[in-house]
Structures are given as structure tokens and as C-alpha cells.
Amino acid sequence: MYFTPVLRSEALKVLTLRSLCGTLLAVFAVTTAFSALAGVSDTSDPDFDPLFMVLSGVMPGQIAAVAFGAMVVSSEYHGNGIRLSLAAVPRRGRWFAAKLVVVAVPVLAVGLLTAFAALVAARAGLGSAASGLTTGDQVRGVVGCGIYFMLMALFSAGLAALFRSGVATLSTLIPFILIVSFVIGDAAGGAADFLPDRAGQIVIQQTYDGTLGPWTGLAVTALWAAAALLAGAWRLHRRDA
């Protein structure tokens, strides 16, 4: 079977599951709402970073992006649906590639739209406090945010293929983002910059210190995602459906 019909069938699966469409809507709603709330916060802190402030909704919003990536893959393992999918598409690599495309493209598109809406909403609240943001800073933040959401969704999709379970994936990844990154990460010093979420979020900071920059940080997140996807592909090829 050619790749195009496989891709079309996988896209239809996403479009016909309300929970997946609702998760994408949650990416937009949560990120924009939290960024708008941040836009009316106190700006007197000497460490105030206007770009990070207007896009701070990325931190809670990424949970929805992670959930989307996990659910798209893990839904195949409910009721042995994976057997039907692989019976229709025996070439597992082609099927998995199509699955990843329908994770990456919608999340990237929604992520870019979300970042732009969050930027506009939060800037309106910050007023003159956001006047230091250049056009380049804002473009980098919006584009980087969209790419970051996509990479975290792919990271989650790879883990879902490895664990063959959405619950196991989210039970591992969400505490990692919410606890390990902030609690243990602060104690780890510079090594924490290489965690997937912290490395990727450098792109939404106007000023940054450390080894990584905005794009090298996203590259580190991409390496984490690639490792998870390779592990998931290995599990898919090695284990019977």
C-alpha cells in the first residue's frame, strides 16, 4: 500500500475521535488563557522576561500536546485495534510514519496559532511592559513555541509506542515535566538545561544564560523525541501486535 492512502486513513482516525480534537482545542484554550492571565501580572520583578511572560501558558498547555501525542498512538492498543491496522498495512514502518505525521502536523499548526493568540492576548495586558520585545523576539517565540509543542507531542508518541499504553506514558511524562524538571532540575544545576522541556523552552525566553541557546535547545528536545521514536519503532517491529 502506498503512503498517501495510509496517511489519509490515519488522519481520518484523528478527525473522527472527538477526544483527540478536544485535546487540540485544549492546547489552544489552556495556553492562551494562562498567557492572558500572566499578562496582567506584576512586572516589577528584576528578572522579568516579557517574552517568557507572554508565552508562559506554554507550560500548562504542553500537557495537552503531550496527551494528544500519547492518545493518537495508544488508541491503537485499545481492543486490539493495532491488529486491524497492521493487517491493513503490513509494513509497520510505513504505518508508524503515517501515525507520526498525523501527530506532528496538527500539533505544529495548532501550536503556531496558539502561540500567536497567546502573544496578542498577553501583550494587551502587559501594555508598555512588553515594549522591549522586538519583532525578531516575537517571531522566534511564536515559531519556536509551535515547534516545541510538536516535538513534545512526538516525544510522547514515541513513548506510547514503547510502553503500548497511554496511561503509562502520561503517568511517566507528566510527573517528569511537572516535578522532575522543576524540583530535581533546579538541584541538578546546568545539567537540567538538557532536560527535554527545559531545553526546548529556552526558545520562548528573551534573555537566556547557559550552554544552550534558543535553537540549540530545540535541537536537544528533538534528540529526546528522536530517541523515544526510535525506541517505539523498535518495540513495534520486535513485538507481535
C-alpha positions in Angstrom: 0.0 0.0 0.0 1.3 3.5 -0.9 2.0 6.0 1.8 -0.8 8.5 0.8 -3.8 6.2 1.5 -2.2 5.1 4.8 -1.8 8.8 5.8 -5.3 9.6 4.8 -6.7 6.7 6.9 -4.7 7.8 9.9 -5.9 11.4 9.5 -9.5 10.2 9.4 -9.0 8.4 12.7 -7.9 11.6 14.3 -10.7 13.6 12.8 -13.4 11.2 13.9 -12.3 10.9 17.5 -13.8 13.8 19.5 -11.4 13.3 22.3 -8.4 14.0 20.1 -9.9 17.1 18.5 -10.8 18.2 22.0 -7.2 17.8 23.2 -6.0 20.0 20.4 -8.6 22.6 21.4 -7.3 22.3 25.0 -3.8 23.2 23.7 -5.2 26.4 22.3 -7.5 27.3 25.2 -5.2 26.5 28.1 -2.1 28.2 26.6 -3.9 31.3 25.6 -5.8 31.6 28.9 -2.8 31.2 31.1 -0.8 33.6 29.0 -3.5 36.2 29.1 -3.6 35.8 32.9 0.2 36.3 33.0 -0.2 39.4 31.0 -1.9 41.2 34.0 0.7 40.1 36.5 3.3 42.2 38.3 6.2 43.3 36.1 8.4 44.8 38.8 10.5 41.7 39.3 14.1 42.4 38.2 14.2 39.1 36.4 11.1 39.9 34.4 11.3 38.5 30.9 8.5 39.8 28.7 8.8 37.1 26.0 8.6 34.3 28.6 5.7 36.1 30.3 3.6 36.4 27.2 4.2 32.8 26.3 4.2 31.3 29.8 0.9 29.5 29.0 3.1 27.0 27.1 4.0 25.3 30.4 0.4 24.1 31.2 -0.5 23.9 27.5 2.2 21.4 26.7 0.4 18.8 28.9 -2.4 18.8 26.3 0.1 18.5 23.5 1.7 15.5 25.3 -1.7 13.9 25.8 -2.5 14.3 22.1 0.6 12.5 21.0 0.1 9.7 23.5 -3.6 9.2 22.7 -3.1 9.1 18.9 -0.7 6.1 19.3 -2.2 4.4 22.4 -5.7 4.4 20.9 -4.5 1.6 18.6 -3.9 -0.7 21.5 -7.5 -0.5 22.8 -9.4 -3.6 21.9 -6.5 -4.9 19.8 -7.2 -2.3 17.1 -3.5 -2.5 16.3 -4.0 -5.9 14.7 -6.6 -4.5 12.3 -4.3 -1.6 11.4 -1.3 -3.8 10.8 -3.4 -6.3 8.8 -4.4 -3.4 6.5 -0.8 -2.0 6.4 1.7 -4.9 6.9 4.7 -2.6 6.6 4.9 -1.4 10.1 7.4 1.4 9.4 5.1 3.0 6.9 2.2 2.8 9.3 4.2 4.3 12.1 5.5 7.1 9.9 1.9 8.0 8.9 1.0 7.9 12.6 3.7 10.4 13.4 2.7 12.7 10.6 -0.8 13.0 11.9 0.7 13.8 15.3 3.2 16.4 14.1 1.3 18.4 11.5 -1.9 19.2 13.6 0.1 20.0 16.7 2.5 22.2 14.8 -0.4 24.1 13.1 -2.3 24.5 16.4 0.9 25.4 18.2 1.7 28.2 15.9 -1.9 29.6 16.0 -1.9 29.2 19.8 1.4 31.0 20.3 0.3 33.9 18.2 -3.0 34.2 20.1 -1.3 34.0 23.4 1.2 36.6 22.4 -1.5 39.0 21.3 -3.6 38.4 24.4 -0.8 38.7 26.9 0.7 41.8 25.2 -2.6 43.6 25.5 -2.4 43.0 29.3 1.3 43.9 29.7 1.0 47.2 27.8 4.2 49.2 27.9 6.0 46.4 29.9 6.2 44.5 26.6 7.6 47.4 24.6 11.1 45.9 24.8 10.1 42.9 22.7 11.5 43.2 19.2 9.8 41.7 16.1 12.6 39.1 15.9 11.9 38.1 19.5 8.2 37.7 18.9 8.7 35.7 15.7 11.2 33.4 17.4 8.8 32.9 20.3 5.8 32.0 18.1 7.7 29.7 15.7 9.7 28.2 18.5 6.6 27.5 20.5 4.9 25.7 17.7 8.0 23.6 17.1 8.3 22.9 20.8 4.7 21.7 21.1 5.2 19.4 18.1 8.4 17.9 19.5 6.9 17.2 22.9 3.9 15.5 21.2 6.3 13.3 19.1 8.3 12.5 22.3 5.0 11.4 23.9 4.0 9.4 20.8 7.3 7.5 20.8 6.9 6.6 24.5 3.4 5.5 23.8 4.6 3.1 21.1 7.3 1.9 23.5 5.0 1.4 26.5 2.0 0.4 24.4 -0.1 2.3 26.8 -1.3 5.9 27.0 -1.8 5.7 30.8 1.8 4.5 31.3 3.1 7.2 29.0 1.2 10.1 30.7 2.0 8.7 34.2 5.7 8.9 33.3 5.9 12.0 31.3 3.6 14.4 33.1 5.3 14.0 36.5 8.6 14.2 34.8 7.6 17.6 33.3 5.9 19.0 36.4 8.1 17.6 39.2 11.5 16.3 37.9 12.1 19.3 35.7 11.4 21.9 38.4 12.3 20.2 41.7 15.2 17.9 40.8 16.2 20.0 37.8 16.9 23.1 40.0 19.2 20.9 42.2 21.0 19.5 39.2 22.3 22.9 38.1 23.4 23.2 34.5 22.6 19.6 33.7 18.9 20.5 33.9 19.2 22.6 30.8 19.4 19.4 28.8 16.1 18.0 30.0 13.7 17.9 27.0 11.2 20.5 28.3 13.7 23.0 29.8 15.9 22.8 26.8 13.0 23.5 24.4 11.5 26.3 26.5 14.7 28.4 26.1 13.2 29.5 22.7 10.5 31.4 24.5 12.9 33.4 26.6 14.1 36.8 25.5 17.3 36.6 27.6 19.0 33.3 28.5 22.1 32.1 30.2 23.9 28.8 30.0 25.3 26.4 27.4 22.2 26.2 25.2 20.5 28.9 23.0 17.0 29.0 21.6 17.6 26.8 18.6 20.2 24.5 20.1 17.7 24.0 23.0 15.1 22.9 20.5 17.7 20.6 18.9 18.2 18.9 22.3 14.4 18.4 22.6 14.4 17.0 19.1 17.1 14.5 20.1 15.0 13.3 23.0 12.0 13.0 20.7 14.1 11.1 18.1 15.3 8.7 20.8 11.8 8.0 22.0 10.6 7.4 18.4 13.4 5.0 17.7 12.7 3.1 20.8 9.0 3.0 19.9 9.7 1.9 16.4 12.0 -0.9 17.7 9.2 -2.1 20.1 6.7 -2.0 17.2 8.9 -4.2 15.0 10.0 -6.6 17.7 6.7 -7.4 19.3 3.6 -9.0 17.8 0.5 -6.9 17.6 
